[in-house]
Amino acid sequence: MADALKALDDQAADIGDGKPDELGIGPLNRELGRLAFMIESGDARPAALLEASVEQYCQELAKRLTQWHDLNQQKISPVNTLLQKQNLAPLPIATSIPSTPRCGK
């Protein structure tokens, strides 16, 4: 059971915080907020590089939200079954995961 909980915790951390080569939901949210501030602060049309960065981060966020949804729908229930066999409280399952953002122009 400890291995199942550790694996679930590692997957959740990867999705939320990211990995060395991939940003997680938290860092992606921060970067999109930073880019939105830059766009809103400008007086001219955003540079193509800035628009491309927004698109890239949006696509990555969509991927992470899909992973978070899958984790909640497919990975937590088997762990909860193990917990219940040990008379332990089940882990909560998120019911209000944001929908995948519409990326693109």
N, C-alpha and C positions, 0 to 999 in steps of 0.2 A: 504494500500500500504506500509506503514511503517513496518508492521509486515512481509510482504513478502520480503522486502529489508533486514530486520534484519535477517530473517531465511537464506536467501541466503548468507549474509555476514558471519554468523556463520558457515555454511557448508563450505564455501571457507576457512575460518580460520582453521577449523578442518583438512581439507585436506592439506593445506599448512604448518601450524605450528604444527599440531597434537593436541592430547588431553593428559591429564596426564598419561594415560595408553597406548597410541599409538603415535609413532613418525609421523610427517607430512613429506611432500616432502622435505622441507628445512633441517630439522634435519637429515633425512635419507641420503640426499645428502652429508651432512657434515660427517656423520659416514662412508659412503662408501668411501669417499675421504681419510679419516683417515686410514681406513683399506687398501686401495690401496697403500698408502704411506708406510705403514708397510710392505706389501708384497714386494713392489719394493725395499725397503731398505735392505731386508734380503738376505743372501747368500745361504740359504738352502730352501728347500720346506717349504711352510707355514704350520704351525701347524694345526691339524684337527680342533681345536677350532676356529682358525682364519677363516678357510674355511667355517665352519658352520655359523659363524657370517655374513660373506659375503652373504651366501645363504639366511639366515633369512632376512637381510636387503633388499636384492634384491627382495624377495617375497613381502615384505611389500611395497617397492617402486612400484612394479607392481600393487598392490592393490590400492594404492593411485592414480597412474596415471589413472587407470580405473575409479576411483571415480571422478577425475578431468574431464575426458572426458565426463562422464555421466552428471556431473553438467553443463558443457557447452552445451551439446546437449539437455538436458531435463528440466533443472531448470531455465535457464536464459530467454528463450523465453516467458514463462508465465509472468514473472516479466516485461519483455519488453512490453508485451501487456498492462499491467496495467500502465506502464509509458507513453506509447503512448496515452492512453485514457485521461491522464492528460496533454497532449501536452508537455511531457518531453522527452529528448533525451534517446534513448535506451542504455542499457549497451552493451559494446563490447563482442563479443563471440570469444574466442580463436580459431584460425584456424590451429595452428601448435603445437599441443600437442605432445610431444615426444611419440614414440611408446613404448609399454610395453617391458621392457628389457627381454632378454632371460636369465633366471636363470638356474643354475645347471651346472654340469660338462660336 
